[in-house]
């Protein structure tokens, strides 16, 4: 066991993956995942997320670089890693004629120290479907079964590849609560998802991949801070933009006027909002339809992808 296993259960250094024909899907990435945190790996289609996770799971050997999971090489020391990890793939393949309980019992036979099947089915809300054949499950219910099987071995590290695809809003929220509870119980979770709201709600830290590289890593708040915040309001009757305090002095980087609606962008949200409200109070006017908000993860994601595509982006990493 390596010394840093107690803090970082996953260490990735200059990791590379090359497919037949020389296509480099993962182009020398570095990141680490601490014990007991949810780490989200995001990116556009083809960014290299699944290729990276498969290397972490030990499903393939890297073309270069180094990966350690729980202090071991997950490919060459698979026997030391696999019993301590759980994997939920994008799509599981189950015998369609088996029932949910039969499928779980079959899977439990391949897992060391498996949890009781009824307990695991209860965790994912499938206890009432135990006697139902797999072929009769909805797509969302099959995803719940995928998750149940990944949890059978009570894993220390849990890999979730698009865990809520096919779930309705309630099922997605239930899954979020379960994953958060697992994290609170000490499980380390590596998550890939196309739902940016999911990453924003769940992840302690995240990395955004683009074209096989990591563009930025940090907490959701740190990553969203790469994009300006917004203030939107309706100008009071009889007032114009020129009547507002000098926008540069408020920390406003740019603005847009659409009729009576003003949209401001700023990286100093508190300063800009305070200055605007003090002005309105002094002037004795009301700023109707006032909306003050930080940038969303989606805006940061799109901004980073745009910068990298244009060749203006640089990799950013915030302190863990």
C-alpha positions in Angstrom: 0.0 0.0 0.0 1.4 3.4 -1.0 1.6 6.1 1.6 -0.8 8.5 -0.1 -3.6 5.9 -0.3 -5.0 7.3 2.9 -5.6 10.6 1.2 -5.8 10.0 -2.5 -7.3 6.7 -3.6 -6.8 7.5 -7.3 -3.7 9.0 -8.8 -3.4 9.6 -12.5 -0.1 11.0 -14.0 0.4 11.7 -17.7 -2.2 9.1 -18.6 -2.6 8.2 -22.3 -4.8 5.8 -24.3 -4.3 5.0 -28.0 -6.7 3.0 -30.1 -5.9 1.0 -33.3 -4.9 3.3 -36.1 -3.1 5.6 -33.8 -6.1 7.6 -32.5 -5.1 9.1 -29.1 -8.3 9.3 -27.1 -6.5 10.3 -23.8 -3.6 12.7 -24.3 -1.5 12.9 -21.1 -3.9 13.8 -18.3 -3.2 14.3 -14.5 -5.7 14.3 -11.6 -6.2 12.7 -8.2 -9.3 11.7 -6.2 -9.4 11.9 -2.5 -10.9 9.3 -0.2 -14.5 9.9 0.5 -15.3 12.4 -2.2 -17.4 12.5 -5.4 -15.3 13.4 -8.4 -17.1 14.1 -11.6 -15.4 13.7 -15.0 -17.2 15.8 -17.6 -16.7 16.5 -21.3 -18.3 16.7 -24.7 -18.9 13.5 -26.7 -15.6 12.0 -27.7 -13.7 14.0 -25.0 -12.2 10.8 -23.6 -14.2 10.4 -20.4 -15.2 6.8 -20.8 -11.7 5.9 -22.2 -10.2 7.3 -19.0 -12.6 5.6 -16.7 -12.0 2.2 -18.4 -8.3 2.7 -17.6 -9.2 3.4 -13.9 -11.3 0.3 -13.8 -8.5 -1.8 -15.2 -10.3 -2.8 -18.3 -7.3 -1.9 -20.5 -3.7 -1.0 -20.1 -2.7 2.6 -20.7 -0.5 3.5 -23.7 1.6 5.7 -21.4 1.6 7.3 -18.0 0.6 5.9 -14.6 -2.6 5.1 -12.8 -3.0 3.9 -9.3 -6.3 2.9 -7.6 -6.1 2.1 -3.9 -2.3 2.1 -4.3 -2.3 -0.5 -7.0 -2.1 -0.7 -10.8 -5.7 -1.6 -11.7 -4.7 -3.5 -14.8 -1.7 -5.5 -13.7 -2.9 -5.9 -10.1 -6.5 -6.4 -10.9 -7.0 -9.0 -8.2 -6.0 -6.5 -5.5 -8.3 -3.8 -6.8 -11.4 -5.4 -8.2 -12.8 -6.7 -5.0 -12.7 -3.2 -3.5 -14.4 -1.4 -6.3 -17.9 -1.3 -7.8 -18.6 -0.5 -11.5 -21.8 0.8 -13.1 -21.3 0.8 -16.9 -23.3 2.9 -19.3 -25.3 -0.2 -20.2 -25.5 -3.5 -18.4 -26.2 -6.8 -20.1 -28.5 -9.1 -18.1 -30.2 -12.4 -19.0 -33.7 -11.1 -19.9 -35.5 -14.2 -18.5 -34.1 -13.9 -15.0 -35.9 -12.0 -12.3 -34.4 -9.0 -10.6 -33.7 -11.0 -7.5 -32.2 -13.9 -9.5 -30.0 -11.5 -11.4 -28.7 -9.9 -8.2 -28.1 -13.3 -6.5 -26.2 -14.5 -9.6 -24.0 -11.4 -9.4 -23.6 -11.7 -5.7 -22.0 -15.1 -6.3 -19.2 -13.4 -8.1 -18.6 -10.8 -5.3 -16.6 -11.2 -2.1 -18.6 -10.4 1.0 -21.7 -9.5 -0.9 -24.5 -7.5 0.9 -27.8 -9.2 1.3 -29.7 -8.9 -2.0 -32.9 -7.5 -0.4 -30.9 -4.8 1.2 -29.3 -3.7 -2.0 -32.6 -3.8 -3.9 -34.1 -1.6 -1.2 -31.3 0.9 -1.6 -32.2 1.5 -5.2 -36.0 1.3 -4.8 -36.4 -2.1 -6.6 -37.6 -4.2 -3.7 -41.1 -4.3 -5.2 -39.7 -5.5 -8.5 -37.7 -8.4 -7.1 -39.9 -11.0 -8.8 -40.1 -9.2 -12.1 -38.2 -10.5 -15.1 -35.5 -8.2 -16.4 -37.1 -8.0 -19.8 -40.1 -6.4 -18.2 -38.2 -3.6 -16.5 -38.3 0.0 -17.9 -35.1 1.6 -19.0 -34.9 3.6 -15.7 -35.5 0.4 -13.7 -32.6 -1.3 -15.5 -30.4 1.5 -14.6 -31.4 1.0 -10.9 -30.5 -2.6 -11.3 -27.1 -1.7 -12.7 -26.5 0.5 -9.7 -27.7 -2.3 -7.3 -25.1 -4.7 -8.7 -22.4 -2.2 -8.5 -23.2 -1.8 -4.7 -23.3 -5.5 -3.9 -19.7 -5.7 -2.7 -19.9 -2.6 -0.5 -17.1 -1.0 -2.6 -14.6 1.5 -1.3 -14.4 3.1 -4.8 -17.5 3.3 -7.0 -17.3 4.1 -10.7 -20.6 5.4 -12.1 -20.8 5.9 -15.9 -23.9 8.0 -16.7 -25.8 6.6 -13.7 -29.1 8.5 -14.2 -29.6 8.1 -18.0 -33.2 7.0 -18.6 -34.4 7.9 -15.1 -37.2 10.4 -14.6 -36.8 13.4 -12.4 -37.8 11.6 -9.2 -35.5 8.7 -9.9 -32.6 11.0 -10.7 -33.1 12.8 -7.4 -33.3 9.5 -5.5 -30.1 8.4 -7.1 -28.4 11.7 -6.1 -29.5 11.2 -2.5 -28.1 7.6 -2.5 -24.8 8.6 -4.0 -24.4 11.5 -1.5 -25.2 9.1 1.3 -22.6 6.6 0.0 -20.0 9.5 0.0 -21.0 10.5 3.5 -20.4 6.9 4.5 -16.8 7.0 3.2 -17.2 5.6 -0.3 -15.2 7.4 -3.0 -17.2 8.0 -6.2 -16.0 8.7 -9.7 -18.9 9.9 -11.8 -19.2 10.6 -15.5 -22.4 12.4 -16.6 -23.9 14.5 -19.4 -26.2 16.2 -16.9 -24.3 19.2 -15.7 -26.9 19.9 -13.0 -26.0 16.4 -11.7 -22.4 17.2 -11.4 -23.1 20.6 -9.9 -25.3 19.1 -7.2 -23.2 16.0 -6.5 -19.5 16.6 -7.1 -17.0 17.8 -4.5 -14.6 18.3 -7.3 -14.7 17.9 -11.1 -12.6 17.9 -14.2 -13.7 19.0 -17.7 -12.2 17.1 -20.5 -12.0 18.2 -24.1 -10.3 16.4 -27.0 -8.5 13.9 -24.7 -7.1 16.6 -22.4 -8.3 18.1 -19.1 -9.1 21.8 -19.5 -9.9 22.6 -15.9 -10.2 20.9 -12.5 -11.6 22.3 -9.2 -14.7 22.5 -7.1 -17.9 23.3 -9.0 -17.8 26.8 -7.5 -14.2 27.3 -8.7 -15.0 26.1 -12.2 -18.2 28.2 -12.5 -16.2 31.2 -11.4 -14.3 31.1 -14.7 -17.4 32.7 -16.3 -18.9 36.1 -15.4 -22.0 36.4 -13.2 -25.1 38.2 -14.5 -27.4 40.9 -13.3 -30.6 41.6 -15.2 -33.2 44.3 -14.5 -35.7 46.6 -16.1 -34.7 50.3 -16.3 -37.1 52.5 -14.3 -39.4 54.7 -16.4 -37.6 57.9 -17.5 -34.1 56.5 -16.9 -31.4 55.4 -19.3 -28.2 53.4 -19.0 -26.3 56.6 -18.8 -28.1 57.5 -15.6 -26.7 54.4 -13.9 -23.4 54.7 -11.9 -20.3 54.2 -14.1 -20.5 50.5 -14.9 -16.7 50.1 -14.9 -16.6 51.4 -11.3 -19.1 48.7 -10.4 -16.8 46.0 -11.8 -19.1 45.4 -14.8 -17.2 43.9 -17.8 -19.9 44.4 -20.4 -23.6 45.1 -20.8 -26.4 44.6 -23.2 -29.6 46.7 -23.5 -32.7 45.2 -25.1 -35.5 47.8 -24.9 -35.9 48.6 -21.2 -34.1 45.4 -20.1 -30.4 45.7 -19.1 -28.1 42.7 -18.7 -24.8 43.2 -17.0 -21.9 40.7 -16.8 -19.4 40.9 -14.0 -16.7 38.9 -12.1 -17.4 41.0 -9.0 -21.0 40.1 -8.4 -21.3 41.5 -4.8 -19.6 44.7 -5.7 -21.8 45.3 -8.8 -25.1 44.3 -7.1 -24.4 46.4 -4.1 -23.5 49.5 -6.1 -26.6 49.1 -8.3 -29.0 48.7 -5.3 -27.5 51.6 -3.4 -28.0 53.7 -6.5 -31.6 52.6 -6.8 -32.3 53.3 -3.2 -30.7 56.8 -3.4 -32.6 57.6 -6.6 -35.8 56.3 -5.0 -36.6 53.9 -7.9 -37.4 50.2 -8.1 -35.4 47.9 -10.3 -38.2 45.6 -11.7 -37.5 42.0 -12.7 -34.2 42.1 -10.9 -32.3 38.8 -11.3 -28.9 38.4 -9.8 -27.1 35.1 -10.3 -23.7 33.5 -10.6 -22.7 31.6 -13.7 -23.9 28.1 -14.0 -21.7 25.1 -14.6 -23.3 24.8 -18.0 -22.1 28.3 -18.9 -18.6 27.5 -17.7 -18.6 24.2 -19.5 -19.6 25.8 -22.8 -17.2 28.7 -22.3 -14.3 26.3 -21.6 -15.1 24.1 -24.6 -15.3 27.2 -26.8 -12.0 28.6 -25.6 -10.2 25.3 -26.1 -11.7 24.7 -29.5 -10.5 28.2 -30.5 -7.1 27.5 -29.2 -7.2 30.2 -26.5 -7.8 27.9 -23.5 -5.1 26.7 -21.0 -5.4 24.0 -18.5 -6.4 25.3 -15.1 -6.1 23.4 -11.8 -7.3 24.7 -8.5 -5.9 23.6 -5.2 -7.6 20.5 -3.8 
